[in-house]
Structures are given as structure tokens and as C-alpha cells.
Amino acid sequence: KWGVEGLTQALAQELPDGMVAVTLNPGIIDTDMLRTCFGSGASQYVDPDSWSRRAVPFLMQVSASDNGRSLTAPGG
């Protein structure tokens, strides 16, 4: 996790004005691996397709003040 966050922070310092770099924490997602570990209990979490439909509008609102930050998408 720190490797990705550190790379994002370094990239954020190098980007030109108008561009930002953020890491996006998805939270807990209903995946095959989660179902393997938790069985039917995994279904209480959002599926990847639903999560991505929520994440894209969230990312479209990222601003220059978010540059280099680690964000958590809603719904994860």
C-alpha cells in the first residue's frame, strides 16, 4: 500500500498544472477472493461493477487540492 501511495505523492509533485494524481481506496468489494474467505457474507458488500459506477463520478470531482492524497471512494 505505501508503495502505491508513495509513488502517487512523487508523481503529484511532477505533474503539470491541471493534472492530479490520487490513490483511490475502494474499501471492501464483493470479489471471488472475498467470497472464498467469507462465503455468502461477502454479498453484503458492493460488487465491482456497482462500485466503478460510483467511483467514476467521484473521480471527476477531484480537484487540485486533492493532488497526492489517498482518497476513499463512496460506496466501498
Buried (B, 14 or more C-beta within 10 A) or exposed (E): EEEEBEEBBEBBEEEEEEEBBBBBEBEEBBBEEBBEEBEEEBEEBBEEEBBBEBBEEBBEEBEEEBBBBBBEBEBB
